[in-house]
Amino acid sequence: MFKRVFWATLLGVLFGIFCAWGSKNSGYDMTREMWAGIIMNRALIGFAIGISGWRIQYMLHGVIVGFIITLGLSIYPLFAKPISINGFLMLSIAGIVYGFLIELLTTKVFRAPMR
């Protein structure tokens, strides 16, 4: 169990850094708080995947957990001025992809499947 939580959380942090770096390089003006929020969100996806005992197919598990956790971050553009549907969709899709990748790598590469 510890191995799964460790690898999933570490992958979440690494994907969070990659995601924040990609957002910065896309020309979006990011604050330190935004960087921290993105990294922590992706780390939380990894941690939630690591501790979850939900007995469903592992790839679907990563997609669902990634989407649910990312809603906390991706809903913000819907309430910003001006409203950004594209921002919501991009963040949500990224959360789904990162959840999928975290679950896939944790289960197959690091051999720490759900128990």
C-alpha positions, 0 to 999 in steps of 0.5 A, a space after each residue: 500500500 505504501 509503495 502505491 501511495 508513494 509512487 502515485 503521489 510522486 507522479 502527481 507532483 511531477 505532473 503538477 510541475 509539468 502542467 504548471 510549467 506548460 501553463 507558464 510557457 503558453 503565455 499565461 501570466 501565472 502567480 506563485 499561488 497559481 503554480 502552487 495550486 496546480 502542483 498541489 491539485 495534481 499531487 492530490 490526484 496522485 494521493 487520492 489514486 494511491 489511497 483509493 480502494 475503489 474496485 473498478 477497472 484501473 484505467 477508469 479509476 484514474 480517469 474518474 478520480 482525476 476528473 473529480 479532484 480536478 473539478 475543484 481547480 477547473 470550476 474557477 474559470 466558470 466564475 471568472 470575469 470573463 467566463 472561460 468555458 475553454 479554461 474549464 474544459 482544458 483544466 478538466 481534460 488535463 485532470 482526466 489525462 493526468 489521472 489516467 497516466 498516474 494510474 497507468 504508470 503506478 499500476 504497470 510501470 511501478 507494479 503497485 496495483 490496487 489491492 
